[in-house]
Amino acid sequence: MSDIHSTVSAIGCTVPQFSAAMTGASEFQLSAYAGKKVILYFYPKDNTPGCTTESIAFREIHQQLQENNAVIFGISRDSLRSHEGFKSKLELPFELISDPDETLCLMFNVMKMKNMYGKQVRGIERSTFVIDESGKLVKEWRGVKVADHAQAVLDFVSNQS
């Protein structure tokens, strides 16, 4: 994980270069995807109903994203081992990034206080970000509702081509 401490502040800002551990026994490096649209979707937890539904929806449009010069990565605080199992179980054709120390969560400001069973807990607010071919943040969705979200992301990316 990189040691950056900056945050992605606004649409149009250049996203700082970063690297992070990901599935497939490799390391994600933003710089490796220059010239492509990069979609990062932050989700709370592997193997939970909403996160499973969202990941399957992205799996279903993966080919269309690729046809629009886009790559997609899921990010949560889960371990690589958990991610590998989740990815395998759902047959995801894209990699998952592990962010156990919340470096990327803090960089993209997705950590929020949430109500869970009547208790305040700190967790990831389901959010998706699109970084354009030049490394600028061009779209963000925060507080995502899973239904129809993947299609909205595909529609946005398709209109950017």
N, C-alpha and C positions, 0 to 999 in steps of 0.2 A: 504494500500500500504506500502510496506517495505521502510525503509529509507536507502537503499543501494545506494552507489554512484560509485560503480565500473562499469566498462564496460566489455562486452564480447569482448575480443580482437582478438582471432584467433582460427582457427580450432585446436582442441585438447585441448583447455583450459577448465577448469572446470567452469561451469556456476554457479555464486553465487546463493545461495538459495534466493528465493523471494516469496512474496505472493501478491495477488491483488484481487480486487473485480471482480466477474464474474456472469454471468447469472445463473439462477437456485437458486437464493438466497443463494449462497455459496461463499466461498473464494478459489481462486486458490492458492495452495502451491506446489511449484516445488517438494519439498521433498516427497509429497504424491504419486508421480509417479515414485519413484525410482524403477528400474527393468523394466521400460517400456521406449520405445522411445517416446520422447515428440516432437511434431511438433508445432511450433509457427508460424503462418502467420500474418504478420502485413499488414494492408490495410488502405487506406486513410479515407474512410467514409462509414457508413451504407447507404443503399438505393441508391447507385450510380451504374451506369451500370457495370463498371469493377469489382467493389467489389461484386456486386450481382452475376455476372457470375463466379467469382473466388470461392465464397462461395458455389454456387450450384455445381461446379466441385468437391470441396472437399466433399460435401454431397454425391455425387454419388460414391465416392471411400471409404467412411467412413468404410463400412463393411470390405473391403480388408485391410485397415489400421489396424483395430482391429485384423484381422487374422495374421498380422505381428507384434503383440505386440506393436502397436503404438497408441497413443492418439493425438488428434489434437485440437488446440484452435486458434480462431481468436482474434486478438488484434487491437484495434483502440482507438482514443481519445474520441470516442462517449460515452455518458452517459449509465449507465446500462438500463435506461428506453428505450433509442433508441435501444440498443442491444437486449433487450427482444422482442421489436416489429419486428426487423430485423430477429431475430432467428425464431420467430413464423411464420412470413410471408413466409420465405423460408423453413420452416420445417427442420431446421438444427438439426442433431442428436448429435451435440457437443456444448460445451459452448463457449461464447464470453467473453473476458476479457476487462474491461474498464480501460483505462489508461489516464484519463483527465489531470493529472499533468505531463504526459510524462516521468514518471520514467522508465518504461520499454523501451519506444522509445529511450531514451538517453542511457540506459544500452546496448541496441543492436545497437546503432548508426544508427537509421533509419530516423532521422529528417533531411530533406534536403531542400534547396531552389529549387523551381520548377517554371516553367513558366505556368501561367494559364491565358488564354485570354490576353496575352501580358504583364501581371504583374508578378513580382517576389513574390511568396508566400512561406511561410514555411509550409511544410507538411510531411507526412509520405511517404517515398519511399517504394513501395510495395516490401516486403522482406519475406523470409521464412527461418526458422532455424530448424535443427534437432539436438536434444540433445539425446545422447545414454543412455542406461540403467544405466551407472555409473555416469551420470551427465556431461559428456563432450560434447562440441559442435563438431559435426562430419560433418556437411554440412550447407552451407548457400547459398541462392540465393538472390541477390540484384538487384534492378531495374527490377523486374519480369514483364514479359509479360504474360498476363493471359492465352492465348491460349496454351494448352498442358502442363501447369505448374503442375497441380494436378497430371497428369500422371507421370511426371518426378519425383515428390516427392514420389509417390507410387513405381516407379521403384527403386529409391534409397533405400527406406526403405525395400523393398522386398529383395534386394541384401545384406542387412545387417543382415538378419535373419540367 
